[in-house]
Amino acid sequence: QLQFVESGGGLVQPGGSLRLSCAASGFSLDSREVGWFRQVPGKAREGVACINRSGGRTKYADSVKGRFTISRDNAKNTVYLQMNSLSPDDTATYYCAGTEVVDSCTAFLEIFFALWGRGTQVTVSS
Protein backbone atom coordinates (compact mmCIF):
# COMPACT_ATOMS: atom_id res chain seq x y z
CA GLN A 1 0.00 0.00 0.00
CA LEU A 2 1.35 3.37 -1.04
CA GLN A 3 1.08 5.96 1.68
CA PHE A 4 2.55 8.96 3.43
CA VAL A 5 2.43 9.28 7.20
CA GLU A 6 3.01 12.65 8.82
CA SER A 7 4.27 13.12 12.36
CA GLY A 8 5.79 15.76 14.59
CA GLY A 9 2.84 18.07 15.05
CA GLY A 10 1.75 19.39 18.41
CA LEU A 11 1.26 22.44 20.56
CA VAL A 12 4.02 25.04 20.59
CA GLN A 13 4.32 28.57 21.92
CA PRO A 14 4.70 31.55 19.57
CA GLY A 15 8.31 31.89 18.52
CA GLY A 16 8.92 28.19 18.98
CA SER A 17 9.94 25.48 16.53
CA LEU A 18 8.70 22.13 15.32
CA ARG A 19 9.97 19.61 12.83
CA LEU A 20 7.43 17.66 10.85
CA SER A 21 8.26 14.36 9.21
CA CYS A 22 6.61 12.71 6.24
CA ALA A 23 7.46 9.03 5.92
CA ALA A 24 6.73 7.20 2.69
CA SER A 25 5.92 3.52 2.62
CA GLY A 26 5.19 1.10 -0.19
CA PHE A 27 7.29 2.98 -2.72
CA SER A 28 10.63 4.67 -3.17
CA LEU A 29 10.40 8.32 -2.22
CA ASP A 30 12.93 9.39 -4.82
CA SER A 31 10.31 8.76 -7.50
CA ARG A 32 8.30 11.77 -6.33
CA GLU A 33 8.47 15.45 -5.72
CA VAL A 34 6.94 16.21 -2.34
CA GLY A 35 5.02 19.17 -1.04
CA TRP A 36 3.82 20.27 2.35
CA PHE A 37 0.39 21.86 2.48
CA ARG A 38 -1.68 23.22 5.33
CA GLN A 39 -5.34 23.85 5.93
CA VAL A 40 -7.42 25.69 8.46
CA PRO A 41 -11.10 24.76 8.77
CA GLY A 42 -13.19 26.92 6.46
CA LYS A 43 -10.22 27.99 4.36
CA ALA A 44 -8.62 26.67 1.20
CA ARG A 45 -5.61 24.42 1.49
CA GLU A 46 -2.34 26.32 1.06
CA GLY A 47 0.91 25.08 -0.41
CA VAL A 48 3.70 25.72 2.07
CA ALA A 49 6.87 24.18 0.69
CA CYS A 50 7.93 21.84 -2.07
CA ILE A 51 11.06 19.87 -2.87
CA ASN A 52 12.15 18.12 -6.04
CA ARG A 53 13.30 14.52 -6.26
CA SER A 54 16.96 15.11 -5.54
CA GLY A 55 16.36 17.79 -2.94
CA GLY A 56 18.33 20.27 -4.98
CA ARG A 57 15.42 22.61 -5.67
CA THR A 58 12.84 23.93 -3.25
CA LYS A 59 9.98 26.40 -3.29
CA TYR A 60 8.23 28.20 -0.44
CA ALA A 61 5.11 30.20 0.10
CA ASP A 62 5.88 33.84 0.81
CA SER A 63 4.28 33.48 4.23
CA VAL A 64 6.92 30.98 5.40
CA LYS A 65 10.07 32.06 3.54
CA GLY A 66 12.99 32.44 5.88
CA ARG A 67 11.21 30.53 8.66
CA PHE A 68 10.48 27.07 7.21
CA THR A 69 12.92 24.68 5.58
CA ILE A 70 11.95 21.60 3.60
CA SER A 71 14.46 18.78 3.19
CA ARG A 72 14.49 15.13 2.32
CA ASP A 73 16.47 12.00 3.06
CA ASN A 74 15.72 9.56 0.27
CA ALA A 75 17.69 6.83 2.02
CA LYS A 76 15.23 7.09 4.91
CA ASN A 77 12.25 7.60 2.61
CA THR A 78 11.36 10.72 4.57
CA VAL A 79 10.74 14.41 3.93
CA TYR A 80 11.00 16.99 6.68
CA LEU A 81 9.63 20.43 7.35
CA GLN A 82 11.59 22.44 9.89
CA MET A 83 9.41 25.27 11.17
CA ASN A 84 10.95 28.11 13.16
CA SER A 85 9.61 31.38 14.55
CA LEU A 86 6.13 29.98 14.60
CA SER A 87 3.16 32.29 15.02
CA PRO A 88 -0.53 31.63 15.70
CA ASP A 89 -1.11 32.18 11.95
CA ASP A 90 0.77 28.93 11.34
CA THR A 91 -1.86 26.94 13.22
CA ALA A 92 -3.29 24.38 10.80
CA THR A 93 -3.38 20.75 9.83
CA TYR A 94 -0.26 20.03 7.82
CA TYR A 95 -0.28 17.47 5.02
CA CYS A 96 2.46 16.07 2.85
CA ALA A 97 1.73 14.97 -0.68
CA GLY A 98 3.70 13.48 -3.52
CA THR A 99 3.64 13.64 -7.27
CA GLU A 100 5.35 11.74 -10.06
CA VAL A 101 4.87 14.68 -12.40
CA VAL A 102 8.29 16.15 -13.02
CA ASP A 103 8.81 19.80 -12.15
CA SER A 104 5.56 20.03 -10.19
CA CYS A 105 7.24 22.19 -7.56
CA THR A 106 7.70 24.99 -10.07
CA ALA A 107 3.97 25.67 -10.39
CA PHE A 108 3.23 24.01 -7.03
CA LEU A 109 -0.40 23.36 -7.85
CA GLU A 110 -2.33 21.02 -5.61
CA ILE A 111 -3.90 19.29 -8.61
CA PHE A 112 -0.56 17.67 -9.50
CA PHE A 113 -0.23 15.92 -6.13
CA ALA A 114 -1.99 12.57 -6.19
CA LEU A 115 -0.83 10.83 -3.02
CA TRP A 116 -1.67 12.47 0.32
CA GLY A 117 -1.07 11.76 3.96
CA ARG A 118 -3.73 12.17 6.63
CA GLY A 119 -2.17 15.21 8.20
CA THR A 120 -0.73 16.29 11.51
CA GLN A 121 -2.08 19.13 13.63
CA VAL A 122 0.12 22.09 14.49
CA THR A 123 -1.19 24.54 17.08
CA VAL A 124 0.72 27.68 17.96
CA SER A 125 -0.62 29.24 21.11
CA SER A 126 0.52 30.66 24.42
Backbone bond lengths (Angstrom), bond angles and torsions (degrees), N, CA, C in turn:
res aa  C-N    CA-C-N  psi(-1)  N-CA   C-N-CA  omega(-1)  CA-C   N-CA-C  phi
1 Q - - - 1.464 - - 1.522 109.29 -
2 L 1.340 114.53 128.32 1.459 119.35 178.99 1.521 108.72 -83.20
3 Q 1.319 116.75 128.53 1.452 117.49 176.97 1.522 111.77 -160.68
4 F 1.345 113.18 158.03 1.448 122.53 169.61 1.523 107.41 -111.78
5 V 1.317 116.30 142.38 1.459 121.01 174.59 1.514 108.60 -128.47
6 E 1.346 115.14 119.10 1.457 119.92 178.41 1.521 110.62 -90.25
7 S 1.322 115.49 150.90 1.459 121.33 175.11 1.518 108.69 -153.42
8 G 1.332 115.10 168.00 1.454 119.80 175.16 1.514 114.71 104.50
9 G 1.328 116.82 -5.80 1.458 118.79 178.46 1.519 111.80 -71.53
10 G 1.326 115.50 171.84 1.451 119.83 178.75 1.506 111.47 162.29
11 L 1.308 114.55 -165.59 1.466 122.13 179.35 1.525 108.94 -99.33
12 V 1.319 116.15 130.44 1.459 121.15 -179.56 1.527 108.57 -141.15
13 Q 1.319 115.78 149.17 1.458 120.33 178.87 1.529 110.91 -78.10
14 P 1.312 117.90 153.87 1.471 120.35 174.94 1.521 110.80 -53.07
15 G 1.318 115.02 137.50 1.453 120.75 -176.77 1.511 113.85 89.60
16 G 1.308 116.64 -9.89 1.459 120.96 -178.26 1.520 113.47 -82.79
17 S 1.327 114.94 -175.62 1.460 121.90 -176.89 1.519 111.11 -131.91
18 L 1.307 115.12 153.52 1.454 122.84 171.62 1.513 107.94 -144.67
19 R 1.328 115.67 152.82 1.457 119.95 171.37 1.516 108.86 -122.22
20 L 1.308 114.95 119.21 1.454 120.88 176.62 1.526 109.68 -91.52
21 S 1.321 114.94 147.08 1.458 121.09 175.57 1.521 109.53 -121.64
22 C 1.308 114.93 147.95 1.461 121.78 178.11 1.525 106.27 -131.87
23 A 1.310 116.11 104.09 1.457 121.53 -177.47 1.519 110.42 -96.88
24 A 1.324 115.74 130.31 1.455 121.17 178.61 1.519 109.71 -97.35
25 S 1.306 116.48 141.33 1.459 120.04 175.39 1.522 109.17 -138.17
26 G 1.323 114.91 149.08 1.457 120.47 179.30 1.511 114.22 87.59
27 F 1.323 117.17 -2.61 1.463 120.49 179.29 1.520 108.09 -160.59
28 S 1.323 114.93 166.78 1.454 120.24 178.30 1.520 109.48 -88.53
29 L 1.320 115.36 123.53 1.460 119.95 -173.69 1.522 112.27 -62.08
30 D 1.318 117.99 -27.46 1.459 119.07 -175.65 1.525 112.86 -71.10
31 S 1.324 116.96 -0.02 1.458 120.44 174.74 1.526 112.25 -87.29
32 R 1.333 117.31 -1.22 1.458 119.92 -172.91 1.524 113.30 -136.91
33 E 1.306 114.85 143.50 1.456 120.02 162.84 1.534 106.24 -79.58
34 V 1.314 115.55 149.66 1.461 119.86 -173.74 1.525 110.10 -130.46
35 G 1.310 115.23 136.19 1.449 120.66 176.54 1.508 111.73 -122.11
36 W 1.298 115.72 151.95 1.459 122.52 169.08 1.529 107.52 -106.14
37 F 1.315 115.02 133.19 1.448 122.61 178.28 1.522 108.09 -126.21
38 R 1.327 116.19 161.26 1.455 118.87 175.58 1.523 109.53 -141.70
39 Q 1.328 114.41 154.30 1.455 119.16 -178.14 1.513 110.48 -145.97
40 V 1.309 113.75 136.81 1.455 122.75 173.63 1.521 106.99 -108.46
41 P 1.318 118.80 139.01 1.468 120.11 -179.95 1.525 111.88 -51.82
42 G 1.334 115.65 131.00 1.449 120.48 178.51 1.524 113.92 88.21
43 K 1.321 116.45 -3.59 1.465 120.02 179.70 1.524 110.59 -122.36
44 A 1.310 115.63 159.49 1.461 120.54 178.32 1.517 110.65 -69.84
45 R 1.322 115.16 151.02 1.460 119.77 177.26 1.527 108.96 -69.37
46 E 1.312 116.10 140.96 1.468 122.92 -175.22 1.523 110.59 -117.99
47 G 1.311 116.37 132.42 1.458 119.98 173.63 1.512 109.83 -75.18
48 V 1.315 116.64 129.93 1.460 121.64 -174.64 1.521 111.29 -104.32
49 A 1.320 116.44 -50.44 1.462 120.54 -176.74 1.516 108.80 -156.48
50 C 1.325 114.79 151.53 1.461 120.21 -177.64 1.519 109.12 -142.29
51 I 1.334 115.83 149.00 1.457 119.72 -179.35 1.518 109.12 -139.31
52 N 1.324 116.31 140.36 1.459 119.10 -178.30 1.523 110.22 -80.58
53 R 1.311 117.17 -177.90 1.458 121.29 -170.29 1.523 113.25 -63.54
54 S 1.310 115.97 -39.44 1.460 119.24 -177.45 1.521 112.75 -84.79
55 G 1.340 115.40 -17.07 1.458 119.52 -174.99 1.518 113.00 89.23
56 G 1.325 116.03 1.93 1.452 119.95 -176.38 1.508 115.35 -82.90
57 R 1.323 116.52 -9.90 1.468 120.24 -179.33 1.521 108.50 -137.06
58 T 1.313 115.08 133.66 1.459 121.18 -179.54 1.524 110.28 -133.45
59 K 1.322 115.11 161.50 1.459 120.52 176.50 1.524 108.26 -143.80
60 Y 1.324 115.99 143.43 1.464 120.78 -176.55 1.528 110.80 -131.35
61 A 1.315 114.92 149.09 1.448 119.55 168.82 1.526 108.73 -68.91
62 D 1.320 116.48 147.41 1.465 120.12 -179.00 1.525 111.37 -56.98
63 S 1.315 116.38 -32.12 1.467 120.93 -175.36 1.524 113.15 -69.02
64 V 1.337 117.64 -15.86 1.472 119.49 -177.16 1.529 113.01 -121.34
65 K 1.324 117.10 -3.01 1.470 119.88 -179.13 1.518 110.76 -57.53
66 G 1.310 115.03 134.61 1.453 120.76 179.93 1.518 113.96 84.99
67 R 1.341 117.18 -10.98 1.466 120.60 179.91 1.531 112.16 -116.17
68 F 1.323 117.19 -34.13 1.468 121.61 -178.19 1.525 109.29 -108.07
69 T 1.313 115.15 147.01 1.460 121.46 175.84 1.516 109.22 -134.47
70 I 1.324 115.88 124.87 1.457 121.17 175.84 1.520 108.48 -98.91
71 S 1.317 116.07 140.72 1.465 121.05 178.48 1.521 107.99 -149.60
72 R 1.316 115.27 168.64 1.453 119.07 179.08 1.511 110.56 -145.30
73 D 1.318 115.10 152.04 1.455 122.85 174.09 1.522 105.50 -128.28
74 N 1.310 116.24 95.33 1.462 119.77 -175.53 1.538 111.56 -64.78
75 A 1.300 117.06 -28.63 1.470 119.96 177.89 1.531 111.11 -64.98
76 K 1.340 115.10 -30.19 1.471 119.95 178.55 1.521 111.68 -98.43
77 N 1.328 116.24 1.22 1.466 120.61 179.72 1.528 111.98 56.98
78 T 1.321 116.01 39.66 1.461 120.53 -173.32 1.525 111.36 -137.91
79 V 1.319 115.20 141.71 1.460 122.98 172.39 1.521 107.92 -115.14
80 Y 1.310 115.89 144.74 1.461 121.03 -176.92 1.527 110.84 -121.37
81 L 1.315 114.58 155.54 1.462 120.82 170.73 1.527 107.14 -133.46
82 Q 1.322 115.06 106.33 1.459 120.57 176.02 1.519 107.98 -86.75
83 M 1.318 116.53 123.19 1.460 121.86 -176.37 1.525 108.99 -119.08
84 N 1.314 115.57 117.89 1.466 121.74 179.53 1.524 110.28 -117.15
85 S 1.311 115.54 165.00 1.469 121.98 178.46 1.523 111.67 49.32
86 L 1.299 115.00 48.30 1.460 119.92 -175.86 1.523 111.25 -68.84
87 S 1.325 114.78 145.66 1.460 121.68 176.83 1.528 109.20 -127.14
88 P 1.319 117.47 164.34 1.472 119.34 178.52 1.533 112.64 -55.76
89 D 1.333 117.77 -26.62 1.465 120.90 178.22 1.521 112.28 -66.29
90 D 1.309 117.61 -15.95 1.469 121.27 178.32 1.525 112.37 -85.50
91 T 1.309 117.16 -4.94 1.461 120.76 178.59 1.525 110.29 -62.82
92 A 1.320 116.30 124.77 1.466 121.48 -176.29 1.521 108.95 -178.08
93 T 1.316 115.47 170.95 1.452 120.78 165.89 1.523 107.46 -90.42
94 Y 1.312 115.72 127.97 1.456 121.69 -176.55 1.527 109.73 -104.17
95 Y 1.318 115.30 131.04 1.456 122.44 -179.02 1.528 109.64 -121.34
96 C 1.320 115.94 144.29 1.457 118.56 167.03 1.529 108.10 -107.12
97 A 1.303 114.54 152.54 1.460 120.34 -177.70 1.512 109.04 -149.90
98 G 1.326 115.76 149.53 1.448 120.25 -177.57 1.510 112.72 -124.17
99 T 1.311 115.10 154.75 1.449 121.50 178.36 1.511 110.24 -140.94
100 E 1.328 115.47 143.72 1.463 120.98 173.94 1.524 111.32 -91.21
101 V 1.307 116.71 -5.09 1.462 120.93 -179.18 1.524 108.67 -75.69
102 V 1.316 115.25 118.44 1.463 120.33 -175.77 1.523 110.31 -65.30
103 D 1.318 115.05 140.67 1.463 122.29 175.80 1.524 112.68 69.93
104 S 1.311 116.97 22.79 1.474 119.75 178.36 1.514 112.09 -65.19
105 C 1.302 117.40 -29.00 1.474 119.51 -177.92 1.528 112.15 -66.55
106 T 1.314 117.49 -21.27 1.462 118.98 -179.01 1.530 110.24 -64.90
107 A 1.312 116.84 -51.20 1.465 120.41 177.65 1.527 111.41 -82.92
108 F 1.326 115.06 -31.46 1.471 123.51 178.14 1.529 110.66 51.80
109 L 1.306 114.49 54.13 1.460 120.81 177.47 1.524 109.76 -100.72
110 E 1.297 115.22 133.29 1.468 121.74 -176.51 1.521 112.08 -56.02
111 I 1.316 117.11 -31.63 1.462 121.44 -175.19 1.527 112.00 -62.00
112 F 1.329 118.12 -24.56 1.456 121.04 -178.90 1.524 113.23 -77.97
113 F 1.323 117.49 -15.73 1.462 121.96 -171.32 1.519 109.76 -97.28
114 A 1.341 115.54 110.21 1.459 120.57 -170.37 1.524 113.83 -95.81
115 L 1.310 117.39 -26.42 1.469 120.65 -175.08 1.517 108.93 -112.60
116 W 1.343 116.49 121.54 1.458 122.28 -173.33 1.518 111.51 -123.53
117 G 1.339 114.80 146.15 1.446 119.64 169.61 1.520 110.44 -83.61
118 R 1.337 115.86 -179.48 1.464 120.46 -177.55 1.509 112.81 -91.07
119 G 1.306 117.25 -10.37 1.448 120.55 175.02 1.517 114.37 97.93
120 T 1.322 114.49 158.04 1.460 122.06 174.68 1.528 107.44 -137.49
121 Q 1.310 116.03 137.54 1.465 120.89 -174.35 1.523 110.33 -85.02
122 V 1.320 115.00 132.66 1.458 122.01 173.19 1.528 107.42 -119.52
123 T 1.315 115.53 123.90 1.466 121.16 178.94 1.522 108.96 -124.13
124 V 1.321 115.32 122.86 1.456 121.10 179.48 1.526 107.75 -110.77
125 S 1.307 114.89 111.39 1.461 119.70 -174.67 1.517 110.31 -159.02
126 S 1.314 115.13 147.50 1.470 119.71 175.61 1.526 109.99 -93.07
